[in-house]
Amino acid sequence: MKKHVLLIITAALGTAALFAQTAENQEWAEQIRRDAAEASGEYTNTVMEEDVVPEAPPLEEPLPRKKKGVPYPYRRYFEFGVNNAGAGFANNFFGVGDIFRKQIRINQELLKKIKEDGFVAEFDVDAGAFINFNTQNWGFDITASVAGDVSFEAPKSFFTLLSEGNKEGHSSSGTFGFYGAVYTETAVDIHARFMQNKQLKISVIPSMFIPLVYIPKGGFTYNLKMEREQVLFSVDGSLDMYAPFSIDALMDDPNGIEYMSMFDAKGFDLSLNAEYDVFKDGYDWLTAGFNIKSIPLAPASLQYRTRMAFENSPWNILDTPDLLGGLTSGDDDLFKLPSDDDITFDPVEGEIKVMRPVRFDLYSNVRPFETKIVVVRPSIGLTVANTLDGKSHFNYSLTAELNTPVFLLHLFTAYDELVYKHGLMIGINFRIIEVDVGVDVRSRDFVQSFDLNGVRVWAGARVGF
């Protein structure tokens, strides 16, 4: 009888367990099964196999993808060398085809190339040495360089006079302008990466500079007047050139100059750079950057001035209506070169203060293939507080780079400080040593920049490991 009662209880509990399959009753159904097993004498302390819930494997955090090499542009951890030393010139009138002609004739065809603001020619030079040390997250660079440019402007009226002559008895006037500066600079670039993923790079670049030559914008105005059959030609104006030592003494005795005294004229400014790797995961294919160059800290001061001045100086009075004919006649009285009375060397009353132009630039480094081998770099900027010509300049550039472990090729186009430039740089990188050479064509006129109206060449070398 007892055995029959146990069977009935076991059957009842098992039937109840079949109806307890909801998520809320799982625990209760499990207890019913255990009670039934205990009632039938089959319960043990051994955990049944079906009761073992397999543990889920621990979630592994995905490993971040490693950066592919040292961030651009560093190719070595330590290096020294010469940084793209070169020189160039540009103009908006004469092309390479005109320069190599046996005779250059200022005719109407050439005259059409000159815009209303006249003829502009400029010359620039730069050379520098550097030493740097860079790791993945910090580094420093030390550079010493000389760089500058000088511009010359001539009025269109003067070329019109050369082209048409003065046989019709018309008068002409215009202004020839000069300006430019050459600086020597010593700068220290200290940079480091910040934030958890080292996404932000900050560079602080204090600089000491000395103006070797400083020519604020000035010039000479000519006046050509016709009075019956007489030609009256006069010049008025002045041009000042400042230096940290006396040019007169330099010309008399170059060995007698105390060149170290130029450090008394030194000035200081500061440049800042920030770069941000936009994407956190993996190799950052987009970097945004902002640069401020030459923030004034302390101006340079120059005490020596060389001045060339003419005050309505009548250079010639010709008894001929043919000015061009007189120019080619070899008449020594026609054109008078500046004399000692026209050029003066004198200290400046007080001191002239010089600061370099401030420049702002926004740029980005785009790596479309997630590798530093291919880089596209657009940039846009503005130059303000230019004390030479008193103007602000809009700048832009676009560079495409191929940086393989051995071969480097950079192509670029730019509008930089009023000059259109298009060029390339080729480099060979043997790891221990790298040699770069480059060339660009340039002009202040966009169309004429493709006509070889100007060119610049440069070369550089880097040694390190």
C-alpha positions as CSV (number, residue, x, y, z in Angstrom):
1,M,0.0,0.0,0.0
2,K,2.8,2.4,0.9
3,K,4.5,1.7,-2.4
4,H,1.4,2.6,-4.4
5,V,1.1,5.9,-2.5
6,L,4.6,6.8,-3.4
7,L,4.0,6.1,-7.1
8,I,0.9,8.2,-7.1
9,I,2.8,11.2,-5.5
10,T,5.6,10.8,-8.0
11,A,3.3,10.8,-11.0
12,A,1.4,13.8,-9.7
13,L,4.6,15.8,-9.1
14,G,5.9,14.9,-12.6
15,T,2.7,15.9,-14.3
16,A,2.8,19.3,-12.5
17,A,6.3,19.8,-13.7
18,L,5.2,19.5,-17.4
19,F,3.0,22.6,-17.0
20,A,5.7,24.7,-15.3
21,Q,7.8,25.7,-18.4
22,T,7.5,29.4,-18.2
23,A,10.5,31.5,-17.5
24,E,9.0,32.6,-14.2
25,N,8.4,29.0,-13.0
26,Q,11.6,27.4,-14.1
27,E,13.0,27.4,-10.5
28,W,9.7,26.0,-9.2
29,A,9.6,23.3,-11.8
30,E,13.2,22.3,-11.0
31,Q,12.2,21.9,-7.3
32,I,9.3,19.7,-8.3
33,R,11.6,17.4,-10.2
34,R,14.0,17.1,-7.3
35,D,11.1,16.4,-4.9
36,A,9.8,13.7,-7.2
37,A,13.3,12.1,-7.4
38,E,13.7,12.3,-3.6
39,A,10.3,10.6,-3.1
40,S,11.2,7.8,-5.4
41,G,14.5,7.3,-3.6
42,E,16.5,8.3,-6.7
43,Y,17.8,11.6,-5.5
44,T,21.5,12.0,-5.0
45,N,23.7,15.0,-4.1
46,T,25.3,14.7,-7.6
47,V,24.4,17.6,-9.8
48,M,22.6,16.2,-12.8
49,E,24.3,16.8,-16.2
50,E,21.3,18.7,-17.5
51,D,21.5,21.1,-14.6
52,V,25.0,22.2,-15.5
53,V,24.8,25.5,-17.3
54,P,28.0,26.0,-19.4
55,E,29.7,29.2,-18.6
56,A,30.0,31.8,-21.4
57,P,33.6,32.5,-22.4
58,P,34.9,35.8,-21.0
59,L,34.4,38.7,-23.4
60,E,37.8,39.8,-24.7
61,E,38.3,43.5,-25.4
62,P,39.4,44.0,-29.0
63,L,43.0,45.0,-29.2
64,P,43.6,48.4,-30.7
65,R,45.2,48.4,-34.1
66,K,48.7,49.6,-33.9
67,K,49.8,52.7,-35.6
68,K,51.7,52.0,-38.7
69,G,55.1,53.4,-38.1
70,V,56.2,56.7,-36.6
71,P,53.7,59.5,-37.3
72,Y,54.3,61.6,-40.4
73,P,56.6,63.4,-41.2
74,Y,59.3,61.8,-39.1
75,R,61.3,59.1,-40.9
76,R,64.1,58.8,-38.3
77,Y,64.2,59.1,-34.5
78,F,67.4,61.3,-34.6
79,E,68.6,63.3,-37.6
80,F,70.5,66.4,-38.7
81,G,71.1,68.0,-42.1
82,V,70.3,70.9,-44.5
83,N,66.7,71.8,-45.0
84,N,65.8,72.6,-48.6
85,A,68.3,75.3,-49.3
86,G,67.4,77.1,-52.5
87,A,66.7,80.3,-54.4
88,G,64.2,81.5,-56.9
89,F,62.7,84.4,-58.9
90,A,59.4,85.3,-60.4
91,N,57.8,88.0,-62.6
92,N,54.6,88.7,-64.3
93,F,55.9,89.8,-67.7
94,F,58.9,87.9,-69.1
95,G,58.6,84.2,-69.8
96,V,61.5,81.8,-70.4
97,G,60.9,82.2,-74.1
98,D,61.4,86.0,-73.9
99,I,64.5,85.7,-71.7
100,F,66.4,83.5,-74.1
101,R,65.6,85.7,-77.1
102,K,68.6,87.4,-78.8
103,Q,66.7,90.7,-78.6
104,I,63.7,91.6,-76.5
105,R,61.3,94.0,-78.0
106,I,58.8,95.8,-75.8
107,N,55.9,95.6,-78.3
108,Q,52.2,95.6,-78.0
109,E,52.2,91.8,-77.7
110,L,54.4,91.9,-74.6
111,L,52.6,94.9,-73.3
112,K,49.3,93.0,-73.1
113,K,50.9,90.7,-70.5
114,I,51.3,93.5,-68.0
115,K,48.3,94.3,-65.8
116,E,47.3,97.7,-64.7
117,D,49.2,97.5,-61.4
118,G,52.4,97.1,-63.4
119,F,55.4,94.8,-63.6
120,V,56.4,92.9,-60.5
121,A,59.6,90.9,-60.1
122,E,60.8,89.2,-56.9
123,F,63.8,87.2,-55.7
124,D,63.9,84.9,-52.7
125,V,66.6,82.8,-51.0
126,D,66.6,80.4,-48.0
127,A,69.0,78.0,-46.4
128,G,69.1,76.3,-43.0
129,A,70.5,73.5,-40.9
130,F,68.7,71.5,-38.3
131,I,69.0,68.8,-35.7
132,N,66.1,66.9,-34.2
133,F,65.1,64.0,-32.0
134,N,61.6,62.5,-32.2
135,T,59.9,59.6,-30.5
136,Q,56.3,58.4,-31.0
137,N,54.9,60.8,-28.4
138,W,57.4,63.7,-28.0
139,G,60.5,65.4,-29.5
140,F,62.3,68.6,-30.2
141,D,63.9,70.3,-33.3
142,I,66.6,73.0,-33.4
143,T,67.0,75.0,-36.6
144,A,69.2,77.8,-37.8
145,S,68.3,79.5,-41.1
146,V,68.5,82.5,-43.3
147,A,65.5,83.4,-45.5
148,G,64.0,86.4,-47.2
149,D,62.8,87.9,-50.4
150,V,63.0,91.3,-52.2
151,S,60.4,92.7,-54.7
152,F,60.6,95.3,-57.4
153,E,57.7,97.0,-59.1
154,A,57.6,99.1,-62.2
155,P,54.5,101.0,-63.6
156,K,52.8,99.9,-66.8
157,S,53.2,103.5,-68.0
158,F,56.9,103.0,-68.3
159,F,56.6,100.0,-70.5
160,T,53.9,101.8,-72.6
161,L,56.5,104.6,-73.0
162,L,59.1,102.1,-74.1
163,S,56.6,100.5,-76.5
164,E,55.1,103.6,-78.1
165,G,57.8,106.1,-77.6
166,N,57.1,109.8,-77.2
167,K,57.0,110.9,-80.8
168,E,53.4,112.1,-80.3
169,G,54.5,114.4,-77.6
170,H,52.6,112.9,-74.7
171,S,53.8,113.0,-71.1
172,S,54.3,110.0,-68.8
173,S,54.7,109.4,-65.1
174,G,54.9,106.4,-62.8
175,T,56.5,105.0,-59.6
176,F,59.1,102.3,-59.2
177,G,58.8,100.5,-55.9
178,F,61.1,98.3,-53.8
179,Y,60.6,96.4,-50.6
180,G,61.8,93.2,-48.9
181,A,63.6,91.6,-46.0
182,V,66.1,89.0,-45.2
183,Y,66.1,87.4,-41.7
184,T,68.4,85.0,-39.9
185,E,66.5,82.8,-37.4
186,T,67.2,80.3,-34.6
187,A,64.1,78.3,-33.4
188,V,63.4,75.5,-31.1
189,D,60.4,73.3,-31.8
190,I,59.2,71.4,-28.6
191,H,56.3,69.0,-29.2
192,A,54.4,66.3,-27.4
193,R,51.3,64.2,-27.8
194,F,48.5,64.3,-25.2
195,M,45.2,62.6,-24.3
196,Q,44.6,58.9,-23.6
197,N,45.1,57.8,-27.2
198,K,47.7,60.4,-27.9
199,Q,45.4,62.1,-30.4
200,L,46.5,65.7,-29.8
201,K,49.9,67.0,-30.7
202,I,51.0,70.4,-29.5
203,S,54.1,72.2,-30.7
204,V,55.5,75.3,-29.1
205,I,58.2,77.1,-31.2
206,P,60.0,80.1,-29.7
207,S,62.3,81.9,-32.2
208,M,65.0,84.5,-32.1
209,F,65.4,86.5,-35.4
210,I,67.6,89.2,-36.7
211,P,66.8,91.3,-39.8
212,L,69.9,91.3,-41.9
213,V,68.3,93.6,-44.5
214,Y,65.0,95.4,-44.1
215,I,63.5,97.6,-46.9
216,P,60.1,99.0,-46.1
217,K,58.1,99.9,-49.2
218,G,59.4,103.0,-50.9
219,G,60.4,104.1,-54.4
220,F,60.9,106.7,-57.0
221,T,58.5,108.6,-59.2
222,Y,59.5,109.7,-62.6
223,N,57.9,112.5,-64.6
224,L,58.4,112.9,-68.3
225,K,57.1,116.2,-69.7
226,M,57.0,117.5,-73.2
227,E,57.4,121.2,-73.8
228,R,57.4,121.9,-77.5
229,E,60.5,120.0,-78.7
230,Q,62.1,119.7,-75.3
231,V,61.9,116.6,-73.1
232,L,62.1,117.2,-69.3
233,F,62.7,114.2,-67.2
234,S,62.9,114.3,-63.4
235,V,62.9,111.8,-60.5
236,D,61.5,112.2,-57.0
237,G,61.4,109.8,-54.0
238,S,63.5,107.8,-51.6
239,L,64.5,104.3,-50.7
240,D,65.6,103.2,-47.2
241,M,67.5,100.1,-46.4
242,Y,68.1,99.2,-42.7
243,A,70.7,96.8,-41.3
244,P,72.1,95.8,-37.9
245,F,75.5,97.4,-38.8
246,S,76.7,100.2,-41.0
247,I,76.7,99.4,-44.7
248,D,79.1,102.2,-45.4
249,A,81.6,100.7,-43.0
250,L,81.1,97.3,-44.5
251,M,81.9,98.6,-47.9
252,D,85.0,100.4,-46.7
253,D,86.5,97.6,-44.6
254,P,84.6,94.3,-44.3
255,N,87.1,93.0,-41.8
256,G,86.6,95.9,-39.5
257,I,82.9,95.1,-38.8
258,E,82.0,93.6,-35.4
259,Y,79.5,91.1,-36.8
260,M,78.6,89.8,-33.4
261,S,77.1,93.2,-32.6
262,M,74.1,92.2,-34.8
263,F,72.8,90.3,-31.9
264,D,71.9,93.6,-30.3
265,A,69.3,94.0,-33.0
266,K,67.6,90.6,-32.2
267,G,63.8,90.1,-31.8
268,F,61.7,87.3,-30.5
269,D,58.4,85.7,-31.6
270,L,56.5,82.5,-31.0
271,S,54.7,80.0,-33.2
272,L,52.1,77.5,-32.1
273,N,50.9,74.3,-33.8
274,A,48.1,71.9,-32.9
275,E,47.2,68.6,-34.7
276,Y,44.3,66.3,-33.7
277,D,43.8,62.8,-34.9
278,V,40.1,62.8,-35.6
279,F,39.4,59.1,-35.3
280,K,40.3,57.1,-32.2
281,D,40.0,53.5,-33.5
282,G,43.0,52.1,-35.4
283,Y,45.2,54.1,-37.7
284,D,44.0,57.7,-37.9
285,W,43.4,58.5,-41.6
286,L,42.5,62.1,-40.9
287,T,44.4,64.7,-39.0
288,A,43.2,68.3,-38.6
289,G,45.8,71.0,-37.8
290,F,46.0,74.7,-36.9
291,N,49.2,76.8,-37.1
292,I,50.0,80.3,-35.9
293,K,53.3,81.6,-37.0
294,S,55.4,84.6,-35.7
295,I,53.3,85.8,-32.8
296,P,55.2,89.0,-31.7
297,L,57.0,88.9,-28.4
298,A,59.7,91.5,-28.7
299,P,60.5,93.5,-31.9
300,A,64.0,93.6,-33.5
301,S,65.6,97.1,-33.5
302,L,67.8,98.5,-36.2
303,Q,69.9,101.6,-35.9
304,Y,71.7,101.9,-39.3
305,R,70.1,103.2,-42.4
306,T,71.2,103.6,-46.0
307,R,69.1,106.1,-47.9
308,M,68.9,106.9,-51.6
309,A,66.9,110.0,-52.2
310,F,66.0,112.3,-55.1
311,E,64.0,115.5,-54.7
312,N,62.6,116.6,-58.1
313,S,66.1,116.0,-59.5
314,P,66.2,117.1,-63.2
315,W,68.2,114.3,-64.7
316,N,68.0,115.4,-68.3
317,I,66.7,118.1,-70.5
318,L,66.8,116.9,-74.1
319,D,66.4,119.0,-77.2
320,T,64.8,116.1,-79.1
321,P,61.3,114.6,-79.4
322,D,62.8,111.1,-79.7
323,L,63.5,109.9,-76.2
324,L,64.2,106.3,-77.3
325,G,66.5,107.5,-80.0
326,G,68.4,109.5,-77.4
327,L,68.6,106.5,-75.1
328,T,70.4,104.5,-77.7
329,S,72.7,107.3,-78.9
330,G,75.2,106.8,-76.2
331,D,74.9,110.3,-74.9
332,D,76.5,110.4,-71.4
333,D,74.5,113.4,-70.4
334,L,71.2,111.7,-71.0
335,F,71.1,109.4,-68.0
336,K,72.8,110.3,-64.8
337,L,73.6,107.5,-62.3
338,P,73.2,108.2,-58.6
339,S,76.1,110.1,-57.1
340,D,77.4,110.3,-53.6
341,D,75.2,113.2,-52.9
342,D,72.1,111.1,-53.6
343,I,73.1,108.3,-51.2
344,T,73.5,108.9,-47.4
345,F,74.6,106.6,-44.6
346,D,73.3,107.7,-41.3
347,P,72.1,106.3,-38.0
348,V,68.3,106.2,-37.5
349,E,66.9,108.8,-35.2
350,G,66.1,106.5,-32.3
351,E,65.5,103.0,-33.6
352,I,63.2,101.3,-36.1
353,K,61.2,98.4,-34.7
354,V,60.7,95.3,-36.9
355,M,58.3,92.4,-36.5
356,R,57.8,89.6,-38.9
357,P,54.3,89.1,-40.4
358,V,51.9,87.0,-38.5
359,R,50.4,84.0,-40.4
360,F,47.4,81.7,-39.7
361,D,46.9,78.4,-41.4
362,L,44.3,75.6,-41.2
363,Y,45.3,72.3,-42.8
364,S,44.6,68.5,-42.7
365,N,46.5,65.3,-43.5
366,V,44.3,62.8,-45.3
367,R,45.5,59.2,-45.6
368,P,42.9,57.6,-47.8
369,F,44.5,54.1,-47.7
370,E,45.1,54.2,-43.9
371,T,48.8,54.4,-44.4
372,K,51.4,57.2,-44.4
373,I,52.6,56.1,-47.8
374,V,49.9,58.2,-49.5
375,V,49.0,61.6,-47.9
376,V,46.9,64.5,-49.3
377,R,47.3,67.8,-47.5
378,P,45.0,70.8,-48.2
379,S,45.7,74.1,-46.5
380,I,44.2,77.5,-46.3
381,G,45.6,80.6,-44.5
382,L,46.0,84.3,-44.0
383,T,49.0,86.6,-43.5
384,V,48.4,89.7,-41.6
385,A,50.4,92.6,-40.1
386,N,52.8,92.6,-43.0
387,T,54.9,95.7,-42.3
388,L,56.6,95.6,-45.7
389,D,53.7,96.3,-48.0
390,G,51.0,97.0,-45.5
391,K,48.6,94.3,-46.9
392,S,47.0,91.1,-45.8
393,H,47.6,88.0,-47.9
394,F,45.3,85.1,-48.6
395,N,47.2,81.7,-49.0
396,Y,46.2,78.2,-50.0
397,S,48.0,75.0,-51.0
398,L,47.3,71.4,-52.0
399,T,50.0,68.7,-51.7
400,A,49.8,65.1,-52.7
401,E,52.6,62.9,-51.3
402,L,53.9,59.4,-52.0
403,N,56.2,58.3,-49.1
404,T,57.5,54.8,-49.7
405,P,60.4,53.5,-47.6
406,V,62.9,54.4,-50.3
407,F,61.3,56.8,-52.9
408,L,59.5,60.0,-52.1
409,L,57.4,62.1,-54.5
410,H,55.5,65.3,-53.5
411,L,53.4,67.3,-56.0
412,F,51.9,70.6,-55.0
413,T,50.1,73.7,-56.1
414,A,49.8,76.9,-54.0
415,Y,49.1,80.5,-53.8
416,D,51.6,81.7,-51.2
417,E,52.4,85.3,-50.3
418,L,50.8,86.6,-53.6
419,V,52.7,84.1,-55.7
420,Y,51.2,81.1,-57.6
421,K,53.5,78.1,-57.4
422,H,53.4,74.6,-58.9
423,G,56.1,72.1,-58.4
424,L,57.4,68.7,-57.2
425,M,59.9,67.3,-54.8
426,I,61.7,64.0,-55.4
427,G,63.6,62.2,-52.6
428,I,65.6,59.1,-52.1
429,N,65.6,57.6,-48.6
430,F,68.3,55.1,-47.7
431,R,67.2,55.2,-44.0
432,I,70.5,56.4,-42.8
433,I,70.6,59.2,-45.3
434,E,68.0,61.0,-47.4
435,V,68.5,63.4,-50.3
436,D,65.7,65.6,-51.6
437,V,65.6,67.9,-54.6
438,G,62.7,70.1,-55.8
439,V,61.7,72.6,-58.4
440,D,58.6,74.8,-59.0
441,V,57.4,77.3,-61.6
442,R,55.8,80.5,-60.3
443,S,54.4,83.9,-61.0
444,R,52.1,86.5,-59.5
445,D,49.7,85.8,-62.3
446,F,48.0,82.4,-62.4
447,V,48.0,81.9,-66.1
448,Q,51.6,83.1,-66.5
449,S,52.7,80.8,-63.7
450,F,52.5,78.0,-66.3
451,D,54.6,80.0,-68.8
452,L,57.8,79.7,-66.8
453,N,57.8,83.4,-65.7
454,G,59.6,82.3,-62.6
455,V,61.3,79.2,-61.1
456,R,62.8,78.1,-57.8
457,V,65.1,75.1,-57.2
458,W,66.2,73.7,-53.9
459,A,67.9,70.7,-52.3
460,G,68.2,69.1,-48.9
461,A,69.8,66.2,-47.1
462,R,69.1,64.4,-43.9
463,V,71.3,62.0,-41.9
464,G,70.2,59.9,-38.9
465,F,68.8,56.7,-37.7
